[in-house]
């Protein structure tokens, strides 16, 4: 073993399914780490000391090298250790040079083999230790999803979620103990899922189908206004789409949504890509609670909500890649704080609907540059027996790159 730690993937087929290389690594180990179930898959004649993971597991992963100095350590992992597995955690903690990985076919690969699905055409969603609502942005008609869960109750949670969002017609198959002698299937639909529990080693395959009348929510910015619970403090759909285009969300980037209202800007920023992050800052406790509800409902439960009044509430927040200011422009020091916190190359976008707010934006444009845009939107409404245009209040948008 060239690295201090070797991670060996092992499937439900246990020792019989390991490659010669994986068997050699386990046989040469001084210490085997893994769950009690994984350790029990190794034959008794393998002489290594067997140490099960404690709960919680994270501190033991961080201290793994110090816990076994000078000894050859092999960590057992389920399937492919680099697919939402312990291998990823160890590499992040100790570096790629300290970890050698011997993979096994993943549950995703095995599931696609059983179902006849192309791996590259299936969307993998991990809800291991995470909210099941993360499935929501991927639930659009015709998509194939593979949901990795923590236990045998995950398929039922996925079914309830889909049915609650108008996708009860979706076909589900929970595949348990893939590759092992106890492999079995649990089929059903989201609306009539008959299996409260399946098996701890399970992956949920979903063919998404909409119920009659369900209107799918697109992944692009500009969701319908009625997708949000709100009290009127909402960046309206057309303005929201333009605002997010100016913010230019990219994977892995962090947004501050200041004066968040219903949370729509931060929510749609996060819906662009699973790695996008956002912090919604809102002074109203009632609205802050509503933002949390909206975020979960629309599939981004990881949206951080900070209750407080900016700029004071911004102190201590992680450095943003983009900032949106949707309210409070005339608050003393607000834009100064946002501008100072913004990373080099980051984007700041602020919207104003009042003359006083416009004056603030014009002053900042004179100071640091950027682009001012006035957006006017009108909607067709009945006028007697005819149709006329009802204009909304014009919005002035300032966008600038630091």
C-alpha positions as CSV (number, residue, x, y, z in Angstrom):
1,X,0.0,0.0,0.0
2,X,1.6,3.3,-1.1
3,X,-0.8,5.6,0.7
4,X,-1.3,5.7,4.5
5,X,-5.0,4.8,4.0
6,X,-6.5,2.5,1.4
7,X,-10.3,2.7,0.9
8,X,-11.8,-0.5,-0.5
9,X,-15.3,-0.5,-2.0
10,X,-17.3,-3.6,-1.1
11,X,-20.8,-4.5,-2.3
12,X,-23.6,-6.6,-1.0
13,X,-21.9,-9.6,-2.5
14,X,-19.2,-9.2,0.1
15,X,-15.8,-11.0,-0.2
16,X,-16.8,-12.9,-3.3
17,X,-17.3,-9.7,-5.2
18,X,-13.9,-8.2,-4.5
19,X,-11.2,-8.0,-7.1
20,X,-7.9,-9.7,-6.5
21,X,-6.3,-6.2,-5.9
22,X,-9.0,-5.4,-3.3
23,X,-8.5,-8.7,-1.5
24,X,-4.8,-8.2,-1.3
25,X,-5.3,-4.7,0.2
26,X,-7.6,-6.1,2.9
27,X,-5.3,-9.1,3.5
28,X,-2.3,-6.8,4.0
29,X,-4.0,-4.5,6.4
30,X,-3.1,-4.1,10.1
31,X,-6.4,-2.3,10.8
32,X,-9.8,-2.5,9.1
33,X,-12.2,0.3,9.7
34,X,-15.8,0.2,8.6
35,X,-19.4,-0.3,9.8
36,X,-20.2,-3.5,11.8
37,X,-22.0,-4.8,8.7
38,X,-19.0,-4.2,6.4
39,X,-16.5,-5.7,8.8
40,X,-18.7,-8.8,9.1
41,X,-18.3,-9.4,5.3
42,X,-14.6,-10.0,5.7
43,X,-13.6,-13.7,6.4
44,X,-12.4,-14.6,9.8
45,X,-9.0,-15.7,8.6
46,X,-8.1,-12.1,7.7
47,X,-5.9,-11.2,10.7
48,X,-6.3,-7.4,10.8
49,X,-7.7,-5.7,13.8
50,X,-11.3,-4.7,13.2
51,X,-12.5,-1.3,14.5
52,X,-16.1,-0.2,13.8
53,X,-16.9,3.4,13.3
54,X,-18.2,5.3,16.3
55,X,-21.3,7.6,16.1
56,X,-20.8,10.4,15.2
57,X,-18.4,9.2,12.5
58,X,-16.9,12.6,11.4
59,X,-14.3,13.0,14.3
60,X,-13.0,9.5,13.7
61,X,-12.5,10.3,10.0
62,X,-10.6,13.5,10.8
63,X,-8.4,11.7,13.3
64,X,-7.9,8.5,11.4
65,X,-4.2,8.9,10.6
66,X,-3.3,9.9,14.2
67,X,-5.4,7.0,15.6
68,X,-3.2,4.3,13.9
69,X,0.3,5.6,13.5
70,X,2.7,3.4,11.5
71,X,0.0,0.9,10.8
72,X,-1.5,-0.1,7.5
73,X,-5.1,1.1,7.5
74,X,-7.9,-0.1,5.2
75,X,-11.3,1.5,5.2
76,X,-14.2,-0.4,3.9
77,X,-16.8,1.5,2.0
78,X,-20.1,0.7,0.3
79,X,-19.7,0.4,-3.5
80,X,-17.8,3.2,-5.1
81,X,-16.2,5.1,-2.2
82,X,-16.0,8.3,-4.3
83,X,-19.8,8.5,-5.0
84,X,-21.3,10.2,-2.0
85,X,-19.0,7.9,0.0
86,X,-16.4,7.8,2.8
87,X,-13.6,8.1,0.2
88,X,-14.7,11.6,-0.7
89,X,-14.7,12.6,2.9
90,X,-11.2,11.2,3.6
91,X,-9.7,12.9,0.5
92,X,-11.2,16.2,1.6
93,X,-9.8,15.8,5.1
94,X,-6.4,14.4,4.4
95,X,-5.6,15.1,0.7
96,X,-5.5,12.8,-2.3
97,X,-1.9,11.8,-1.7
98,X,-2.8,10.2,1.6
99,X,-5.7,8.1,0.3
100,X,-5.7,5.3,-2.2
101,X,-9.1,4.2,-3.5
102,X,-10.0,0.7,-4.8
103,X,-13.5,1.1,-6.1
104,X,-16.3,-1.4,-6.5
105,X,-19.3,-1.0,-8.9
106,X,-21.6,1.7,-7.4
107,X,-25.2,1.2,-6.6
108,X,-25.9,3.7,-9.4
109,X,-24.0,1.5,-11.9
110,X,-25.8,-1.6,-10.7
111,X,-29.2,0.1,-10.7
112,X,-28.8,1.3,-14.3
113,X,-27.6,-2.2,-15.3
114,X,-30.8,-3.8,-13.8
115,X,-33.1,-1.2,-15.3
116,X,-31.5,-0.9,-18.7
117,X,-30.9,2.8,-18.2
118,X,-27.9,4.8,-19.6
119,X,-25.9,6.0,-16.6
120,X,-25.3,9.4,-18.3
121,X,-29.0,10.0,-18.8
122,X,-30.0,9.4,-15.2
123,X,-29.8,12.2,-12.6
124,X,-28.2,11.1,-9.3
125,X,-29.6,12.8,-6.2
126,X,-28.1,12.1,-2.8
127,X,-30.3,12.6,0.3
128,X,-28.0,10.8,2.6
129,X,-28.1,12.9,5.7
130,X,-29.9,15.6,3.7
131,X,-33.5,16.8,3.2
132,X,-35.5,14.8,0.8
133,X,-36.7,18.1,-0.8
134,X,-33.4,18.1,-2.7
135,X,-35.3,15.9,-5.2
136,X,-37.8,18.7,-6.1
137,X,-35.7,20.7,-8.7
138,X,-35.0,17.5,-10.6
139,X,-38.6,16.3,-10.7
140,X,-39.7,17.2,-14.2
141,X,-41.7,15.1,-16.6
142,X,-39.7,12.4,-18.4
143,X,-36.6,12.5,-16.2
144,X,-35.0,9.5,-14.7
145,X,-33.7,9.9,-11.1
146,X,-31.6,7.7,-8.9
147,X,-32.1,8.7,-5.3
148,X,-29.4,7.7,-2.7
149,X,-30.9,7.5,0.7
150,X,-29.9,6.8,4.3
151,X,-32.3,4.0,5.1
152,X,-35.2,1.8,4.1
153,X,-37.7,4.6,4.6
154,X,-36.2,6.8,1.9
155,X,-38.3,5.4,-1.0
156,X,-41.6,6.1,0.9
157,X,-40.3,9.7,1.6
158,X,-39.5,10.2,-2.1
159,X,-43.0,8.9,-3.1
160,X,-44.8,11.2,-0.6
161,X,-42.8,14.2,-1.9
162,X,-43.5,13.5,-5.5
163,X,-47.2,12.9,-4.9
164,X,-47.4,16.2,-3.0
165,X,-45.9,18.1,-5.9
166,X,-48.2,16.8,-8.5
167,X,-46.1,13.8,-9.7
168,X,-48.1,11.0,-8.2
169,X,-48.1,9.2,-11.5
170,X,-44.3,8.7,-11.3
171,X,-43.1,5.1,-11.4
172,X,-40.7,4.1,-8.6
173,X,-38.6,1.0,-8.1
174,X,-36.6,0.6,-4.9
175,X,-33.7,-1.7,-5.6
176,X,-32.3,-3.3,-2.4
177,X,-29.1,-5.3,-1.7
178,X,-27.9,-4.8,-5.3
179,X,-25.4,-7.4,-6.4
180,X,-25.9,-9.6,-3.3
181,X,-27.8,-12.8,-2.8
182,X,-30.7,-11.0,-1.1
183,X,-31.2,-8.5,-4.0
184,X,-34.9,-7.6,-4.6
185,X,-37.2,-5.0,-6.1
186,X,-40.0,-2.9,-4.6
187,X,-42.1,-1.4,-7.4
188,X,-45.0,1.1,-7.2
189,X,-46.1,4.6,-8.1
190,X,-45.6,7.7,-6.0
191,X,-49.4,8.1,-5.4
192,X,-49.9,4.5,-4.3
193,X,-46.5,3.5,-2.8
194,X,-47.2,0.3,-0.8
195,X,-43.8,-0.1,1.0
196,X,-43.4,1.9,4.3
197,X,-39.9,0.3,4.7
198,X,-37.7,-1.5,2.2
199,X,-34.1,-2.3,3.2
200,X,-31.3,-0.1,4.6
201,X,-29.2,-0.8,1.4
202,X,-31.5,0.7,-1.2
203,X,-31.5,3.1,-4.1
204,X,-34.8,4.6,-5.4
205,X,-35.2,4.7,-9.2
206,X,-37.8,7.2,-10.4
207,X,-39.4,7.8,-13.9
208,X,-41.0,11.1,-13.4
209,X,-44.5,11.6,-14.7
210,X,-46.9,14.5,-14.0
211,X,-50.5,14.2,-12.9
212,X,-53.1,15.9,-15.1
213,X,-53.1,19.7,-14.4
214,X,-49.6,19.8,-12.9
215,X,-47.6,22.7,-14.3
216,X,-43.8,21.8,-14.2
217,X,-41.5,24.5,-12.7
218,X,-38.6,25.1,-15.1
219,X,-35.1,25.3,-13.8
220,X,-34.5,28.7,-15.4
221,X,-35.1,31.9,-13.3
222,X,-38.6,33.5,-13.5
223,X,-40.9,31.1,-11.6
224,X,-44.5,32.1,-11.5
225,X,-45.3,34.5,-8.6
226,X,-47.8,32.0,-7.2
227,X,-45.0,29.5,-6.7
228,X,-44.2,31.5,-3.6
229,X,-46.0,32.2,-0.3
230,X,-45.7,36.0,0.1
231,X,-47.3,39.1,1.6
232,X,-46.7,41.2,-1.5
233,X,-43.0,41.7,-0.7
234,X,-41.8,39.7,-3.7
235,X,-39.6,40.5,-6.7
236,X,-42.1,39.9,-9.5
237,X,-41.5,37.3,-12.1
238,X,-40.4,39.4,-15.1
239,X,-38.1,41.6,-12.9
240,X,-36.8,38.6,-11.1
241,X,-35.7,36.9,-14.4
242,X,-33.8,40.1,-15.5
243,X,-32.3,40.5,-12.0
244,X,-30.9,37.0,-11.9
245,X,-29.6,37.3,-15.5
246,X,-27.6,40.4,-14.2
247,X,-26.4,38.4,-11.1
248,X,-25.1,35.7,-13.4
249,X,-25.2,32.7,-11.1
250,X,-22.5,30.0,-11.6
251,X,-22.0,26.7,-9.9
252,X,-20.4,26.9,-6.4
253,X,-21.0,30.6,-6.0
254,X,-22.5,32.3,-2.9
255,X,-25.2,35.0,-3.0
256,X,-26.3,37.4,-0.4
257,X,-30.0,38.2,-0.9
258,X,-30.4,41.4,1.2
259,X,-33.9,42.4,2.1
260,X,-35.1,39.0,0.9
261,X,-38.9,39.4,1.3
262,X,-40.2,36.0,0.1
263,X,-36.7,34.8,-0.7
264,X,-37.3,34.4,-4.4
265,X,-33.9,35.7,-5.6
266,X,-31.9,33.4,-3.3
267,X,-34.1,30.5,-4.1
268,X,-33.9,30.8,-7.8
269,X,-30.1,31.4,-7.6
270,X,-29.8,28.0,-5.8
271,X,-32.1,26.3,-8.3
272,X,-29.6,27.0,-11.1
273,X,-27.2,24.3,-9.8
274,X,-27.0,22.1,-6.7
275,X,-23.7,23.6,-5.7
276,X,-25.0,27.2,-5.7
277,X,-25.4,28.7,-2.2
278,X,-27.3,31.7,-0.8
279,X,-27.9,33.6,2.4
280,X,-31.3,35.4,2.7
281,X,-31.2,38.4,5.1
282,X,-34.6,39.6,6.2
283,X,-35.6,41.8,9.2
284,X,-39.1,40.5,9.6
285,X,-39.5,37.3,11.6
286,X,-42.7,36.4,9.8
287,X,-41.1,36.8,6.4
288,X,-37.9,34.9,7.4
289,X,-40.1,31.9,8.4
290,X,-41.9,32.2,5.1
291,X,-38.6,32.2,3.2
292,X,-37.6,28.9,4.9
293,X,-41.0,27.4,3.9
294,X,-40.6,28.6,0.3
295,X,-37.0,27.3,0.0
296,X,-38.0,23.8,1.2
297,X,-41.1,23.7,-1.0
298,X,-39.1,24.7,-4.1
299,X,-36.3,22.2,-3.5
300,X,-33.5,24.3,-1.9
301,X,-33.8,23.6,1.8
302,X,-30.1,24.5,2.3
303,X,-30.9,28.3,1.8
304,X,-29.5,30.0,4.9
305,X,-31.9,32.5,6.5
306,X,-30.6,35.3,8.7
307,X,-33.2,37.3,10.6
308,X,-32.0,40.8,11.2
309,X,-31.7,44.3,9.7
310,X,-28.9,45.0,7.2
311,X,-26.2,46.2,7.3
312,X,-25.7,45.0,10.9
313,X,-27.0,41.6,10.1
314,X,-24.3,41.1,7.4
315,X,-21.5,41.1,9.9
316,X,-19.8,37.7,10.1
317,X,-21.4,36.3,7.0
318,X,-19.1,34.4,4.5
319,X,-17.7,36.5,1.7
320,X,-20.1,36.6,-1.2
321,X,-19.6,36.1,-4.9
322,X,-22.7,38.1,-5.7
323,X,-25.0,40.5,-3.8
324,X,-28.6,41.4,-4.5
325,X,-30.2,44.3,-2.6
326,X,-33.9,44.3,-3.0
327,X,-34.8,46.6,-0.1
328,X,-33.4,49.1,2.3
329,X,-31.3,51.0,-0.3
330,X,-31.6,54.2,1.7
331,X,-30.3,52.6,4.9
332,X,-27.0,54.2,6.0
333,X,-24.0,52.1,5.1
334,X,-25.9,49.3,3.4
335,X,-24.3,49.5,-0.1
336,X,-20.9,50.4,1.4
337,X,-21.0,47.2,3.5
338,X,-22.1,45.0,0.6
339,X,-19.5,46.5,-1.8
340,X,-16.7,46.1,0.7
341,X,-17.7,42.4,1.4
342,X,-17.9,41.4,-2.3
343,X,-15.2,39.3,-3.7
344,X,-13.1,40.7,-6.6
345,X,-14.9,40.0,-9.8
346,X,-18.2,39.6,-8.0
347,X,-21.5,41.1,-9.1
348,X,-23.7,43.5,-7.2
349,X,-27.3,44.1,-8.4
350,X,-29.7,46.5,-6.6
351,X,-33.3,47.3,-7.5
352,X,-35.2,50.5,-6.8
353,X,-38.8,51.6,-7.3
354,X,-38.7,55.0,-5.5
355,X,-37.1,58.2,-6.5
356,X,-35.0,58.2,-3.4
357,X,-33.7,54.7,-4.1
358,X,-32.9,55.7,-7.7
359,X,-30.9,58.6,-6.4
360,X,-28.8,56.3,-4.3
361,X,-28.1,54.0,-7.3
362,X,-27.3,56.9,-9.5
363,X,-24.7,58.2,-7.0
364,X,-23.1,54.8,-6.7
365,X,-22.9,54.4,-10.5
366,X,-21.1,57.8,-10.6
367,X,-18.7,56.5,-8.0
368,X,-17.9,52.9,-9.1
369,X,-19.5,52.5,-12.6
370,X,-21.8,49.8,-13.7
371,X,-25.0,49.8,-15.7
372,X,-28.4,51.4,-14.9
373,X,-31.5,49.9,-16.5
374,X,-35.1,50.9,-16.1
375,X,-37.5,48.1,-16.6
376,X,-41.2,48.7,-17.3
377,X,-43.7,45.8,-17.5
378,X,-47.3,45.9,-18.4
379,X,-49.9,43.1,-18.3
380,X,-53.0,42.7,-20.4
381,X,-56.2,43.0,-18.3
382,X,-59.9,43.3,-19.1
383,X,-61.2,46.8,-19.8
384,X,-65.0,46.5,-20.1
385,X,-65.5,44.0,-23.0
386,X,-62.0,44.7,-24.3
387,X,-58.4,44.2,-23.2
388,X,-55.9,46.9,-22.2
389,X,-52.5,47.2,-20.7
390,X,-52.0,47.7,-16.9
391,X,-48.5,48.9,-16.2
392,X,-46.6,47.9,-13.1
393,X,-44.3,50.3,-11.3
394,X,-41.1,50.7,-13.2
395,X,-38.0,49.2,-11.6
396,X,-34.5,50.7,-11.9
397,X,-31.8,48.0,-11.8
398,X,-28.1,48.8,-11.1
399,X,-25.6,46.1,-11.9
400,X,-21.9,46.3,-11.5
401,X,-18.8,44.1,-11.3
402,X,-16.4,44.8,-8.5
